[in-house]
């Protein structure tokens, strides 16, 4: 169960009984007590009238009244909240911002809630800001995400025109879609192609057509499981291990840029450099390290070192004073 779905189930459980405990909710939802408490805090921060009381006779409950009555939500509003939770940005991308705002208005109390603690004058939302967008997000245009969602919900096959990363031309493919997944601020179509799961970045999806035939998915597979399987497989690919030496001052930048590819960091040497180990699925991936310029030296394997040398020489030639320049 995803967190957005769990938040709705948590609200439904609280509405069904006047008072309960975190332990009982954890057992009902199949999560830990700590997860329940985090979810309760998320509801409180969104203005939902949930409060907790400590002690032998304490518990978790909704404030009395009809402000958080789930029966007031339309089918579309409840469905949207299960998909994106309380995230208005994601709802906007799916064309459901109005429905999301309407749902939140129905779930938000019309009177101010008492502070959780008298010695904390500021609410958590006053001191915490969360933005799930990646740094330096590109401006690649997206197709009609909301329209694609509507077409995927028909449970039919799609013919897509898609350009693979690195290709100059797009190809037509017939796929069996599970749905859409967002990771790292980017949208992907999750689908089977010829019986094998694939991720298709929406930034490279040019257009699609709904076909007459029903989608044919692998037995027992679903959207959440398939997206997780593909993501884990992508992060595990490491056919080439590159060893490099990077300036210690550039180590924080390396962690940010390389992410999970950075597998090991050694100690700082007398020359002020640190040895790092980076994993790629092919030697060509070492091109990523060129952005560190003179602050890095690739040590091994020899094939990666030679490739960086050839690329660096080509850059020098292209930027030489007597090199021909393209016409503006």
C-alpha positions as CSV (number, residue, x, y, z in Angstrom):
1,X,0.0,0.0,0.0
2,X,1.4,3.4,-1.0
3,X,1.6,6.2,1.5
4,X,-1.2,8.3,-0.2
5,X,-3.5,5.2,-0.1
6,X,-2.4,4.6,3.5
7,X,-3.4,8.2,4.5
8,X,-6.9,7.7,3.2
9,X,-7.2,4.3,5.0
10,X,-5.9,6.0,8.2
11,X,-8.6,8.7,7.9
12,X,-11.2,6.0,7.3
13,X,-10.1,4.0,10.3
14,X,-10.2,7.1,12.5
15,X,-13.6,8.0,11.3
16,X,-14.9,4.5,12.0
17,X,-14.1,4.7,15.7
18,X,-14.1,7.5,18.3
19,X,-10.6,6.7,19.7
20,X,-7.9,4.2,18.9
21,X,-4.2,3.6,19.5
22,X,-1.2,3.8,17.2
23,X,-0.5,0.1,17.9
24,X,-4.0,-0.9,16.7
25,X,-3.8,1.3,13.6
26,X,-0.3,-0.2,12.8
27,X,-1.7,-3.7,13.0
28,X,-4.7,-2.8,10.9
29,X,-2.6,-1.0,8.2
30,X,0.2,-3.5,8.3
31,X,2.9,-1.0,9.1
32,X,5.0,0.0,12.1
33,X,3.8,2.2,15.0
34,X,6.4,4.8,14.0
35,X,5.0,4.9,10.5
36,X,1.5,5.5,11.9
37,X,2.8,8.4,14.0
38,X,4.5,9.9,10.9
39,X,1.3,9.6,8.9
40,X,-0.7,11.2,11.7
41,X,1.8,14.1,11.8
42,X,1.4,14.5,8.0
43,X,-2.4,14.8,8.4
44,X,-2.0,17.3,11.2
45,X,0.4,19.4,9.1
46,X,-2.1,19.4,6.3
47,X,-4.8,20.8,8.7
48,X,-6.8,17.6,9.1
49,X,-8.4,17.6,12.6
50,X,-6.5,14.7,14.2
51,X,-5.1,14.9,17.7
52,X,-3.3,12.5,20.0
53,X,-3.4,12.2,23.8
54,X,-0.7,10.5,25.8
55,X,-1.1,8.4,28.9
56,X,-2.9,5.2,29.9
57,X,-6.3,6.5,28.6
58,X,-4.8,8.4,25.6
59,X,-5.1,7.6,21.9
60,X,-5.6,9.0,18.5
61,X,-8.9,10.4,17.3
62,X,-10.5,12.9,15.0
63,X,-11.9,16.1,16.5
64,X,-15.7,15.8,16.8
65,X,-17.7,17.4,14.0
66,X,-18.1,16.9,10.3
67,X,-15.0,18.7,9.0
68,X,-13.1,15.5,8.1
69,X,-16.1,13.4,7.0
70,X,-14.8,11.2,4.2
71,X,-18.4,10.7,3.0
72,X,-18.3,14.2,1.7
73,X,-15.6,13.4,-0.9
74,X,-16.7,12.6,-4.4
75,X,-15.5,9.3,-5.9
76,X,-13.0,11.3,-8.1
77,X,-11.7,13.3,-5.1
78,X,-11.1,10.2,-3.0
79,X,-9.5,8.4,-6.0
80,X,-7.2,11.3,-6.5
81,X,-6.1,11.5,-2.9
82,X,-5.4,7.8,-2.9
83,X,-3.1,8.4,-5.9
84,X,-1.2,11.5,-4.9
85,X,-2.1,12.0,-1.2
86,X,-1.8,15.7,-0.1
87,X,0.6,16.7,-2.9
88,X,-1.0,19.5,-5.0
89,X,1.9,19.6,-7.4
90,X,1.4,16.0,-8.5
91,X,-2.4,16.6,-8.6
92,X,-1.8,19.6,-10.9
93,X,0.3,17.4,-13.3
94,X,-2.5,14.9,-13.5
95,X,-5.0,17.6,-14.3
96,X,-6.7,17.2,-10.9
97,X,-5.7,20.3,-8.9
98,X,-9.3,21.5,-8.6
99,X,-10.4,18.1,-7.3
100,X,-7.5,17.9,-4.8
101,X,-8.1,21.4,-3.5
102,X,-11.8,20.6,-3.1
103,X,-11.0,17.4,-1.2
104,X,-8.6,19.2,1.1
105,X,-11.2,21.9,1.9
106,X,-13.6,19.2,2.9
107,X,-11.0,17.6,5.1
108,X,-9.6,20.8,6.7
109,X,-11.2,22.2,9.9
110,X,-12.8,25.6,9.8
111,X,-11.4,26.5,13.2
112,X,-7.9,26.7,14.3
113,X,-6.5,23.7,16.1
114,X,-4.9,24.1,19.5
115,X,-1.1,23.9,19.6
116,X,0.3,20.5,20.1
117,X,2.6,21.8,22.9
118,X,2.5,25.1,24.7
119,X,6.3,25.4,24.7
120,X,6.4,25.2,20.9
121,X,4.7,28.4,19.6
122,X,5.4,27.6,15.9
123,X,3.6,24.9,14.0
124,X,5.7,22.2,12.2
125,X,4.6,23.7,8.8
126,X,6.1,27.0,9.9
127,X,9.6,25.6,10.2
128,X,9.6,22.7,7.6
129,X,9.4,23.2,3.8
130,X,9.6,20.1,1.5
131,X,10.0,20.4,-2.3
132,X,10.2,17.0,-4.1
133,X,11.5,18.5,-7.4
134,X,15.1,17.6,-8.3
135,X,17.8,20.2,-8.4
136,X,18.4,21.9,-11.7
137,X,15.3,20.3,-13.2
138,X,15.3,20.4,-17.0
139,X,12.6,22.1,-18.9
140,X,11.9,19.2,-21.2
141,X,8.2,19.4,-22.2
142,X,5.9,16.7,-21.1
143,X,3.0,15.2,-23.1
144,X,-0.6,15.5,-21.8
145,X,0.0,13.6,-18.5
146,X,-3.6,13.8,-17.5
147,X,-4.8,12.6,-20.9
148,X,-2.4,9.7,-20.8
149,X,-3.7,8.7,-17.4
150,X,-7.2,8.7,-18.7
151,X,-6.2,6.5,-21.6
152,X,-4.3,4.1,-19.4
153,X,-7.4,3.7,-17.2
154,X,-9.2,2.2,-20.2
155,X,-7.1,-1.0,-19.6
156,X,-6.3,-1.2,-23.3
157,X,-3.0,-1.6,-25.2
158,X,-1.2,1.5,-26.4
159,X,0.8,2.2,-29.6
160,X,3.4,4.7,-28.5
161,X,6.0,6.8,-30.5
162,X,9.0,6.8,-28.2
163,X,12.6,8.0,-28.6
164,X,15.2,6.0,-26.5
165,X,17.9,7.9,-24.7
166,X,20.7,8.6,-27.1
167,X,18.7,7.9,-30.2
168,X,17.9,10.7,-32.7
169,X,14.7,9.1,-34.1
170,X,11.7,7.8,-32.4
171,X,10.1,4.3,-33.0
172,X,6.6,2.9,-32.8
173,X,6.0,0.4,-30.1
174,X,3.0,-1.5,-28.9
175,X,2.9,-1.8,-25.1
176,X,0.7,-3.1,-22.3
177,X,0.5,-0.3,-19.7
178,X,0.4,-0.7,-15.9
179,X,0.2,3.0,-15.3
180,X,2.4,6.0,-14.5
181,X,5.1,6.3,-11.8
182,X,7.0,9.4,-10.7
183,X,10.5,9.1,-9.3
184,X,13.1,11.8,-8.7
185,X,10.6,14.4,-10.0
186,X,10.2,12.7,-13.4
187,X,7.2,10.8,-14.8
188,X,7.5,7.4,-16.4
189,X,5.1,5.1,-18.2
190,X,5.4,1.6,-16.8
191,X,4.4,-1.0,-19.3
192,X,5.2,-4.5,-20.6
193,X,6.7,-4.8,-24.1
194,X,6.7,-8.3,-25.6
195,X,6.1,-9.6,-22.1
196,X,9.0,-7.7,-20.4
197,X,8.6,-4.7,-18.1
198,X,10.0,-1.4,-19.2
199,X,10.2,2.2,-18.1
200,X,9.4,4.9,-20.7
201,X,10.3,8.5,-19.7
202,X,7.4,10.8,-20.6
203,X,9.9,13.5,-21.6
204,X,10.7,11.3,-24.6
205,X,7.2,10.0,-25.3
206,X,6.0,11.9,-28.4
207,X,2.5,10.6,-28.8
208,X,0.3,7.5,-28.3
209,X,-2.8,5.8,-29.6
210,X,-5.3,3.6,-27.7
211,X,-5.7,0.3,-29.4
212,X,-8.8,-1.9,-29.4
213,X,-7.3,-4.9,-27.6
214,X,-7.3,-5.2,-23.8
215,X,-3.9,-4.9,-22.2
216,X,-2.1,-8.2,-21.5
217,X,0.0,-8.0,-18.3
218,X,2.3,-10.6,-16.7
219,X,0.5,-12.8,-14.2
220,X,0.5,-11.4,-10.7
221,X,2.3,-8.2,-11.7
222,X,1.0,-4.7,-10.7
223,X,2.1,-1.1,-11.1
224,X,3.8,-0.6,-7.7
225,X,5.7,-3.9,-7.8
226,X,6.8,-3.5,-11.4
227,X,8.0,0.1,-10.9
228,X,10.0,-1.0,-7.8
229,X,11.4,-4.0,-9.7
230,X,12.6,-1.8,-12.6
231,X,14.0,0.8,-10.3
232,X,16.0,-1.7,-8.3
233,X,17.3,-3.4,-11.4
234,X,18.5,-0.1,-12.8
235,X,20.4,0.7,-9.6
236,X,22.0,-2.7,-9.5
237,X,23.5,-2.6,-12.9
238,X,27.2,-2.3,-12.4
239,X,29.2,-4.1,-15.1
240,X,32.1,-1.6,-14.8
241,X,33.7,-0.4,-11.6
242,X,35.8,2.8,-12.1
243,X,38.4,4.0,-9.6
244,X,39.2,7.7,-9.6
245,X,40.9,10.3,-7.4
246,X,39.0,13.5,-6.8
247,X,39.8,16.7,-4.9
248,X,38.5,16.6,-1.4
249,X,36.8,19.9,-1.9
250,X,34.8,18.3,-4.8
251,X,33.6,15.3,-2.7
252,X,30.3,16.9,-1.7
253,X,29.6,17.7,-5.4
254,X,30.5,14.1,-6.3
255,X,28.0,12.7,-3.8
256,X,25.3,14.9,-5.2
257,X,26.0,14.2,-8.9
258,X,26.9,10.5,-8.7
259,X,24.2,9.5,-6.2
260,X,23.9,5.7,-5.9
261,X,26.7,5.2,-8.5
262,X,29.2,6.3,-5.9
263,X,30.0,3.0,-4.1
264,X,33.0,3.8,-1.9
265,X,35.0,6.8,-0.6
266,X,38.5,6.4,0.7
267,X,40.6,8.5,3.0
268,X,42.2,11.8,2.1
269,X,45.8,11.6,0.8
270,X,48.7,13.9,1.3
271,X,47.9,15.6,-2.1
272,X,44.4,16.5,-0.9
273,X,42.6,14.0,-3.1
274,X,40.3,11.2,-2.1
275,X,39.9,7.8,-3.9
276,X,36.4,7.0,-5.0
277,X,34.8,4.0,-6.6
278,X,32.0,4.6,-9.1
279,X,29.8,1.9,-10.8
280,X,28.5,2.1,-14.4
281,X,26.7,-0.4,-16.6
282,X,29.3,0.3,-19.4
283,X,32.7,1.9,-19.8
284,X,31.1,4.8,-21.8
285,X,29.4,5.9,-18.5
286,X,32.7,7.4,-17.4
287,X,31.8,10.4,-19.6
288,X,29.8,11.6,-16.6
289,X,33.1,12.3,-14.7
290,X,34.3,14.8,-17.3
291,X,32.2,17.5,-15.6
292,X,34.7,17.4,-12.7
293,X,37.3,18.8,-15.1
294,X,40.8,19.1,-13.7
295,X,39.5,18.1,-10.2
296,X,39.5,14.4,-11.0
297,X,41.8,11.7,-12.4
298,X,40.4,8.3,-13.5
299,X,42.8,5.6,-12.4
300,X,41.3,2.3,-13.5
301,X,40.2,0.4,-15.5
302,X,42.6,1.2,-18.3
303,X,39.8,1.2,-20.8
304,X,38.1,4.0,-18.9
305,X,41.3,5.9,-18.5
306,X,42.0,5.8,-22.2
307,X,38.5,6.9,-23.1
308,X,38.7,9.9,-20.8
309,X,42.1,10.7,-22.4
310,X,40.6,10.6,-25.9
311,X,37.6,12.7,-24.9
312,X,39.8,15.3,-23.2
313,X,42.1,15.5,-26.3
314,X,39.0,16.0,-28.5
315,X,37.8,18.8,-26.2
316,X,41.2,20.5,-26.3
317,X,41.2,20.3,-30.1
318,X,37.7,21.8,-30.3
319,X,38.6,24.7,-28.1
320,X,42.0,25.5,-29.5
321,X,42.6,29.1,-30.6
322,X,43.0,28.1,-34.2
323,X,40.1,25.6,-34.3
324,X,37.3,26.5,-36.8
325,X,34.2,27.9,-35.2
326,X,30.7,27.1,-36.3
327,X,28.8,29.9,-38.0
328,X,26.3,31.7,-35.7
